[in-house]
Amino acid sequence: MSGLFQLNEATSIAFHGMALLTAADTPLSSGHLARETGSSEAHLAKVMRRLAQAGLVTATRGPGGGFTLAKAAVNIVLLDIYQAIEGPFTTNECILNRKNCPFQCCLFGGFLENITGEFKDFLTRRILADLVSFSPIKPLVRK
């Protein structure tokens, strides 16, 4: 583990894909998004399907089709993207994935719960437009 929070690959694809859609002026194909996010097209398609079910993206078939944001990036909270992939955010689960613990309270006290709560607060306070404003992307190369 390289850090305290490990987002799964699907969540990473969702955040990066949504940021790419924010910066795009036309629909982006699944192939293009897969290349840009470094994922397989099949995995990206599953992620985009979840985002579409959550009402965050729309898909248009055919020539010139692809994915677009379903609503303005200023109206999409990062927590919505996270939960579309991960499910409801919980702060009371053991970050060490312990189902049974021999101790009455967490060995780390409230530290891990506090950090998890701060992460949720961050996702709640930030919108999709913030991702692109914090980290401008390279010009998109359409293929």
C-alpha positions in Angstrom: 0.0 0.0 0.0 1.5 3.3 -1.1 -0.8 5.6 1.0 -3.5 5.5 3.5 -6.3 5.8 0.9 -6.3 3.3 -1.9 -9.1 4.0 -4.5 -9.8 1.0 -6.7 -9.0 1.2 -10.4 -12.7 1.8 -11.3 -12.9 4.8 -9.0 -9.7 6.2 -10.5 -11.1 5.7 -14.1 -14.3 7.4 -13.0 -12.6 10.5 -11.6 -10.1 10.8 -14.5 -12.8 10.0 -17.2 -15.2 12.6 -15.7 -12.4 15.2 -15.6 -11.6 14.5 -19.3 -15.3 14.9 -20.2 -15.3 18.2 -18.3 -12.4 19.5 -20.5 -13.9 18.2 -23.8 -16.0 20.3 -26.1 -17.4 17.2 -27.9 -18.4 13.7 -26.9 -15.4 11.3 -26.2 -15.5 7.7 -27.3 -14.9 4.8 -25.0 -11.7 4.0 -26.9 -10.4 7.5 -26.5 -11.2 7.6 -22.8 -9.7 4.1 -22.3 -6.4 5.3 -23.9 -6.3 8.5 -21.9 -7.0 6.8 -18.6 -4.7 3.8 -19.3 -7.5 1.3 -18.9 -9.0 -1.4 -21.0 -12.0 -0.4 -23.0 -14.1 -3.2 -21.4 -13.3 -1.9 -17.9 -13.9 1.7 -18.9 -17.3 0.7 -20.4 -18.4 -0.8 -17.1 -17.4 2.3 -15.2 -19.2 4.6 -17.6 -22.3 2.4 -17.4 -22.3 2.9 -13.6 -21.8 6.7 -14.1 -24.7 6.7 -16.6 -26.9 4.8 -14.2 -26.1 7.4 -11.5 -27.2 10.2 -14.0 -23.7 11.7 -14.3 -22.9 10.9 -17.9 -24.9 10.3 -21.1 -23.9 8.1 -24.0 -24.7 8.7 -27.6 -24.2 5.9 -30.1 -23.1 6.2 -33.7 -20.6 8.4 -35.6 -19.7 11.4 -33.6 -21.2 9.8 -30.5 -19.5 9.1 -27.2 -19.8 10.2 -23.6 -20.7 13.6 -22.3 -21.5 14.9 -18.9 -25.2 14.6 -18.0 -25.1 18.0 -16.2 -22.7 20.8 -15.8 -19.4 20.1 -14.0 -20.3 22.7 -11.4 -23.3 20.6 -10.4 -21.5 17.3 -9.9 -20.1 16.7 -6.4 -17.1 14.4 -6.2 -18.9 12.3 -3.6 -21.5 11.5 -6.2 -18.8 10.1 -8.5 -17.2 8.1 -5.7 -20.5 6.6 -4.6 -21.6 5.8 -8.2 -18.6 3.4 -8.2 -17.9 2.4 -4.6 -21.5 2.6 -3.2 -22.5 4.5 -0.1 -19.6 6.1 1.8 -19.1 4.8 5.3 -16.8 6.0 8.0 -17.4 3.4 10.6 -15.8 0.4 8.9 -12.3 -0.7 9.8 -9.8 0.7 7.3 -7.7 -2.4 7.9 -10.6 -4.5 6.7 -10.8 -6.4 10.0 -14.1 -8.3 10.3 -13.4 -9.3 13.9 -11.1 -7.5 16.2 -10.1 -8.7 19.7 -10.0 -5.2 21.0 -12.9 -3.1 22.4 -11.8 0.0 20.5 -9.6 0.7 17.5 -5.8 0.4 18.1 -5.4 3.7 16.3 -8.0 5.5 18.4 -10.1 7.9 16.4 -7.3 8.7 14.0 -8.4 6.5 11.1 -12.0 7.4 11.5 -11.1 11.1 11.5 -9.0 10.8 8.3 -11.8 8.9 6.6 -14.2 11.6 7.7 -12.0 14.3 6.3 -11.8 12.4 3.0 -15.5 12.3 2.8 -15.7 16.0 3.7 -13.3 16.7 0.9 -15.4 14.8 -1.6 -18.5 16.6 -0.4 -17.0 20.1 -0.6 -15.5 19.7 -4.1 -17.2 19.7 -7.4 -16.0 18.1 -10.7 -15.1 21.5 -12.1 -12.5 21.8 -9.3 -10.6 18.8 -10.5 -9.8 20.4 -13.8 -9.1 23.8 -12.2 -6.7 22.2 -9.8 -4.8 20.3 -12.4 -5.1 21.5 -16.0 -5.0 18.7 -18.4 -2.8 18.2 -21.5 -4.5 19.1 -24.8 -6.6 16.1 -25.9 -5.4 14.3 -28.9 -8.4 12.7 -30.7 -7.7 9.5 -32.6 
